[in-house]
């Protein structure tokens, strides 16, 4: 039985509430104009591909990733493996969208299917196949389980997310799945790219937008996974929530006559009379205490988000 320490919940209660409110707002606004949805979906697919592969060491830039996907070109000086990593991720993502459309549950079959696409033409011998030997992960604070235990552990994890015995919300559930999957490390290679795809089956199926872990958050991401290995899920839950909020805000800002408007914090402070300074607002954003999201290295928020936090604190 998978047991989770939920001591993170009081710190993230407001964040979860805000995200579910945003999901409701987006659901009521659907269907959005198809041209808008297709544009956002295409843009996010490229970002998802670039960031997930970059976390694993792929050196193609965002622009080069776009060129590979949209123009079918190879980039001078880049390896064939890096090219396959990009094209394979796109194929795996399209497969994921089909699973979402069918409202499929996570299953060992679907996990193996995604992994098969991720490693196709890179490690064909191991694509879509569970590892049959021990592995070690550089920089991690744990050793993955013996390969003989992997099939049963993976089945247990699949049963856990589909039955949800702890009644976790879908963001919590996707985060726990992500961590437990990485801990089991069922494949020789491609575990990270596979789990960052499959975890989104839970989110997308529930009406959320995808959680895309950014390359710039790579160190924070690995630190959060190591904290989860020690039973502390707060950092990973926060990172996941912030990733979901970023894409939610992208969709919400595309609603016709939307009042969702965000600015870089430094610009917002210059333009508006706010109760806090730039450094403190940035800290609140990083801690998930205000409605904010990250683009590259910059945090975005709104005057309303800051004032809502200020008024809430004043009432206490």
Secondary structure as GFF3:
##gff-version 3
##sequence-region A 1 316
A	DSSP	alpha_helix	9	29	.	.	.	ID=ss1
A	DSSP	alpha_helix	34	55	.	.	.	ID=ss2
A	DSSP	alpha_helix	62	71	.	.	.	ID=ss3
A	DSSP	alpha_helix	80	101	.	.	.	ID=ss4
A	DSSP	alpha_helix	108	118	.	.	.	ID=ss5
A	DSSP	alpha_helix	147	163	.	.	.	ID=ss6
A	DSSP	alpha_helix	170	184	.	.	.	ID=ss7
A	DSSP	alpha_helix	191	205	.	.	.	ID=ss8
A	DSSP	three_ten_helix	215	217	.	.	.	ID=ss9
A	DSSP	alpha_helix	218	229	.	.	.	ID=ss10
A	DSSP	alpha_helix	234	252	.	.	.	ID=ss11
A	DSSP	beta_strand	263	264	.	.	.	ID=ss12
A	DSSP	alpha_helix	265	271	.	.	.	ID=ss13
A	DSSP	alpha_helix	278	286	.	.	.	ID=ss14
A	DSSP	beta_strand	292	295	.	.	.	ID=ss15
A	DSSP	beta_strand	298	301	.	.	.	ID=ss16
A	DSSP	alpha_helix	303	315	.	.	.	ID=ss17
###
